Amino acid sequence: MINLIKQKLPFQKKVNMKNLTKHDLKLGHLQECQICSSRDLQKVLDLGHQAPCDSLLWSQHLKEVEKTYPLNFVRCLDCGLAQIDYVVAPEELFFPNYPYRSGITPSLVNNLQSTGPKVLDRFGIAPGGLVIDIGSNDGTLLQGFKGCGMRVLGVEPTNIAQLAIDNKIDTVQEFFTEELALKLKMSHGQAAVITAANMFAHVAQLGSLIRGVDHLLEDGGIFVTESHYLVDLLETVQYDSIYHEHLKYYSLDSLIKLFSYYTFTLVDVERIPNYGGSIRVYAQKGVGHNISQSVKELLIHEKGLGLGDNLPWQNFADKVNKSRRDLKNLVSNEIANGKRFIGVGCPGRASTLLNYCDLGPQEIQYIAEQSTSLKLGLFVPGVHIPIVDEQVMFEDQPDYVILLSWHYWKPIVEKLRAKGLKSKIVIPLPKVTVLE
């Protein structure tokens, strides 16, 4: 049961409809905030020019010139949104053979599939209604809703959609837009719940998406989004989660400001462990709905962190630079002593870390991935480290392995040790730690 309170939140007001187009971004360099259009942006971190993190290469393409784009982490001094200041075309980031699958990480599968029962129970939604997942990937999240007796529909622009279809999750292989939403409303009717897990911060045409959700949701329907949480990013030095797919890094305060431009009420919030720390928010269609106590409490917590001041951001940048130096020093010193390093796990964030730290195949000989990964046989963009089946690592037993999926380090370390890995394991963030 949600503990509800009546309160007027900051920025909970009507805004001129002309401003809504500001949330549909143009490609290239941004000079204005992605939410409030302020030009008062402050650079926090410059990660250099990098290729899109999932633009993995086949061996025959290693000698070709790669497209790289600026990767600057900035914050708006007016509304507080943390963001990057360059927009890459969505078709280049989320191409047909996009290699990410949500359904191969056990802890993530459990978190995603539990979303359905939790949402339905929390809002008293009866079985039989329609649930739509935007950016549905392989359908893992929708499996949880389907198991609760809901009708489900995924919207996924990449070829991963076929995996969901093969698993009997009805999926439309397109980018979600306002125009598509109107077509789906005609063909499927309105939805009781729409979800956008780990993609809501990725969308350049965000105005089109939210307007589409507004069309598709029934009155009082629930829009559930999940995004990397800014507070977790700062506190655990997750600079590696900054890449071109992630346009925005939300706090609760900035999400409230975003939804204030539309006819939604942000009614509830929770912090969840996904991807090293995420924020799940529940926005209800319509204005004036009751708001949970958890919203008020998290806003108070954010205010206490002083995110409007310079100090937390300078501390973050300082910790990033120290982490980079410490990792590079560890690798170079141990290689000088004849030791060998490899990487384990190749999430998108690995590309940011490896390129920012300038660690290539001379330092990291290869990256070991699960045998079910779609990335096997490919090379990390920029640094060109090969990705191989993890069985190679178990046979090789290198001196050190750097855990690039460090945000799930505990279950991964347990699994690696159980499989017989004897190497020292390096946890690169939030500070460099070596497990014997």
N, C-alpha and C positions, 0 to 999 in steps of 0.2 A: 504494500500500500504506500503510495506517495504521500509524504507530508507536505501539504500544499499551503502556500501563503499568498495573500493578495499584496502585490507591491508593484510599483512603477519602476522599471529598470532604466538604467541610463540609455539614452538614445531610442527609447521605445516611443517613436513618433512617426507620423506620416512624412514622407519625403517626396518631393516633386518627381513625377514619373520620368521626366527627361533625364534624371540622374541615373536611371537604371541601366542605360546603355554603357555607363562607365564600368560596369562589371563584366562587359564583353570586351576583352583586351585585344589590342592590336599586336601583331607580331613584332619582335625586335626589342630594342631598349625601351624601358619604361622610365618616365620622368615623374609620374604621378603615383600615389598610393593606390593599390588595387581595390580598396574599399571606399575611402573617402575622397580620393582624387587630390589630396594635398600634395604639394611639391616639396614639402619639408621632410625630406628623407635623409637619414643618416646611415652611412656605411658602417657596418659592424665588423665584417670579415670579407676579405678578398681571397677567394679560393682559386684564382687564376682563370684561364680559358680551359674549358674541359669539353670533351665529347659527351653527348647524352649517355647516361650511365648504362643503359641497356642496349646500346648500339654495338653489341658484341661482334667480333670479326671472325670470318673464316680465314684459314691460313693463306688462301690465294689473294686476300685483300690487305694483307699486312703492309705491303709496300705502297698502297694507295694513300693519298692525302685524306685525312679524316676531317670532318666538319667539327669545329669547336666553337664554343660560345662563352661569353663572360659568365662567371658564377660568383656574384656578389650577394652577400647576405646583408640586408638593410632593414631599418625600422622606420615607421612613420612617427614623427614627433607629434602629430595631431591626434590620430586615433589609436596609435600603438601597435598596429599590425606589423609583424615581422614577415618578410617576404624576400624574394629575389627580384632583380630589376631587369630581367631579360626573358622574353617569351619565345620559346621554340615552337614551331608548328606542331600541333597535336599529332598529325599524321606521321611526323618524323619520330616522335617519342613513342607512340603506341601503334606501331606498324603491324601488318598482318602476322608476322612471325615473332611477335613479342614473346620473350622466353620465360616470363614470370608465371609461376603457378602457386596459388595459395594453398592448394590441397596436399602439399608434400611435407609441410612442417607440422608435426603432431600437435604441439602446444597451440599453434595458430588455428589449426582445424577445430580443436575443442572450443577455443574462444569464439570463433566465427559461428559454429553450429549452435552454440548456446544462446546466440543473439535472439533467435526466433522465439523460443519459449519465454525468455525474459521479457521481450517487448510485448508479447501477447498477454502475459500475466499482468504486467505492470499497468497496461491500459485497458484490460478487460475486453480484449478483442476476440470475438467468437470465431471458431473454425469456419472455413468455407470462403472467406474473403480473399481478395487478390493482394499479393505482395510482389513488388517489383524491386529488383536490385540493379542499380546503375553501376556499370563497371564490374559486372558479376563474375569475371574471370572464369574459373572452371566450375562454378555453381556451388562451391562449398558452403557459403553462407545460406543460400536458399534451401539446401538440404535440410537445415534445421527447421525452417518454416514449413517445408513440405511434410516433415515428420509430425508436425502439429496439426495437419489437416487443412493447411492453407493452399490455395492455388498460387502458383509461382511463375514469374516471368523474369528472365535475365536480359540485360542489355549490355553487350560486350563487343567492342569494335574489332578485336583481334581474333586470330584463328583459334585462340584458346576456347572460344565459344563452342567449337565443335566437341571439345572434351565434355562440356556441360551437357550438350545435346545427347551425346553418347550415354551419359549418366541419367538421361530422362528428365533433364531440366530444360524446359522450353526456353529458348534463348534467341534474341534478335541480334544479329551481328551488324551493329551500326554504332556510331557515336550518338549519345543521347543529346537531343536538342529540343527546343520548344516545338519545332515542326514535327519531329518524330513523336513527341508526347501527344500531340493532337491526333495523330494517326492511331496511336495505341489506345487512346481514349475511345475512339470510334470502334476499334476492333476488339478490345478487351474489357471496356468499361473502366470505371474509376477504381482506384486501389485504396485499401484500408491502411496500408503501410508501404512506404517507399524507403529504401535504404541506399546509402552511398558510403561504403566502407573502404577506407584507405584510398579514396580517389577524389574526395570533395575538395581537397586542397590542390588538386592537379589540374583543375579545369580552367582554361583560358576564357571560354565563353560561359562564365558562371551565371551571368544574368539570364541567358537562354535556358540554362539548366534549371534554375530555381523557378522561373516562370513556367517551364514545362512541368515541374513537380506540382506547382499550384494547379495547373489544368488537370493533372492526372489524379490527384488526391481527392477523395470525397471530403465533404465538410467535416472538420474535426479530425481528419486523418493525420497520421503521424509520419513525419520525415525524420529518419534516423541517419546521422552522419558520424563518421569516425575519421579523425585526422591525428597526425603526430601532434603532441601537445607541447606548446612552446616552453612551458615550465620544465618539463622533463628534458627537453633538448638543452636548455641552459644548465640545469642542475647536473646532468650527466655528460656534458660536453659532447653532445651528439652532432658535431659538425659533419660527420659522414652522412647524416640524413638530409643534408642540403645538396640537392641536385636539381636538374632542370625540370624534372617531372613535378617536383614540389614547389609550386609557385608561392604558397602561403604557409605560414607557421602560426596556427591560431592559439590565442588565449581565449578563455571564456568571454572576457570583456569584448574582444574583437569580433567574436561570433555573434554576440548580442547586437553589436553595432551593424553587422552585415544583415542580419535578419530583420532589423528595424526598417530596412528599405522595402520590405515585402509584407504581405498579409499573413505573417506567421508569428507565433509566440514561442520563444524558447522556454519550454516548461520544465525541463529536467536535464541533468548532466551527471556523468560519472567519469572518473579516471579509470582506464583499463590498461592492462600490461602490453597489449599488442604493439609490436614493432619498437619495443624499448620504452613505451610510455605514450599512450594516446588519450584523446578526449572523445567521449561519445556524448553527443547532444541529441535531445529529442525536441523537435520543433513541431508544434501542432498548428494545423491550418486554421487561420482565423486569428483575430486579435482579442486581447482581453481574457485569455484563458488563465486559470490558476497556475502559479509557478511554485515549484518545489523548494523546500528549505535548502536543498543541496546547492541550488543555483546561488542563493544568497551567501552561503558559507564559502563557496569556492571563489566568488567575487571578492569577499573579504580577505581570503588567503592571498589572492593575486595582488590585491592592493598592498598587503603587508610586505610583499617581496620587493616593492619599489620599482616595478618594471617601467615606470615613467621616468626614472632617473637614469643617469649614464652609468652608474657604478656596476649594476648587474651585467651590463653588456660589455663593459671593459674587462670585468673579471672573466667573463666567458671567453673573450678573445685571447686574453692572457693564458688561460688554461689550454685553449686549443694550440697555441704556439708552443707551450711547454710539452704537451702530449706529442706533437709532431717531432720536436727535438729529441725527446726521450726515446721514441720508437726508432728514429733514424740512427741514433747513437747506439742503441742496443744491437740493431741489425749489423751496422758497419763494424762495431767492435768484435762481435762474435764471428762474423765472416772472416775477419782478420785472424781470428784464432782457429780457423779451419772448420767452423760450424756451418750447417746448412739450414735454410729456412724455406718453408712452404706456407701457403695459406689454406684455410679450411672454410668452406662455405663461400658463395659468391652472390650475395644479395646486391641490389643496385647500389647500396651505400658503399660497398667495397671499392667501387670505381672512384668515388670521391676521395676516400682515404688513401688509396694507393697512388693516385695521381697527385694529390696535394703533398704527400710525403715523398714523392718521386722514387717509388719503389717499383722496379721493373723485374724482368726475369733474371737479371744478374744478381739480384738480392733475394727475390721470391721465385723459386724455380718453377713452381706450378701451384695451382689452386685445386684442392680436392673437393668434389661435389658428390652428392648422392647419385646413385645409379639411375634414379628416375628423373634427374634434372634434364631440362631441355637445353642446358648450357654446355653440356659435354662436347668436347672437340672444338669449342670456340675460344676466343682470346679476349681478354679484358680491353676495352677501348683505351687508347692513350698509351698505356704501359705495356700492352701486348703480352701479358702473362697467360700461358695456356691453362685451360680448365680440363681436368681429367677425372676419371672415376675414382672415388675414394679408396677403392681397393688397392690402387697404386701406392697410396700413402701407407696403408697397413703393411704392405710388403716392403716398402722402402724404409720406414721408421726413421725419418729425418731427425736432426737434433732438436729443431724448434718448429712448431706450427703456430701461425698467427690466426687466431679465431676471428674471422671477418664478420661472422654473425654473432658478434660478442654480446649483443643485446638479449640473446637466449643462451648465455654461456653455461649456466648450471646444468640444464638437461643435456646439452650437447656434450659437455665434458664427461658427464656420467656415461653417456652412450659411447663416446670414443674410447674411454678407458675399458668399458665392458667388452668392446670389440678388440681390445688388445693393443691400443696405441700406447707406446712407451715414451714418446717425445715430450719435451717440455712444451707447455701450452702458454702462449702469450695472449693475454687479454689486453687489447690496445687502448680501450676507453672504459670509464672516464679518465683513468690514469693507467699507464703501462704497468702491468702486473704479470709476473711469470709464475706459473704453477708447475711445480716439479713433477 
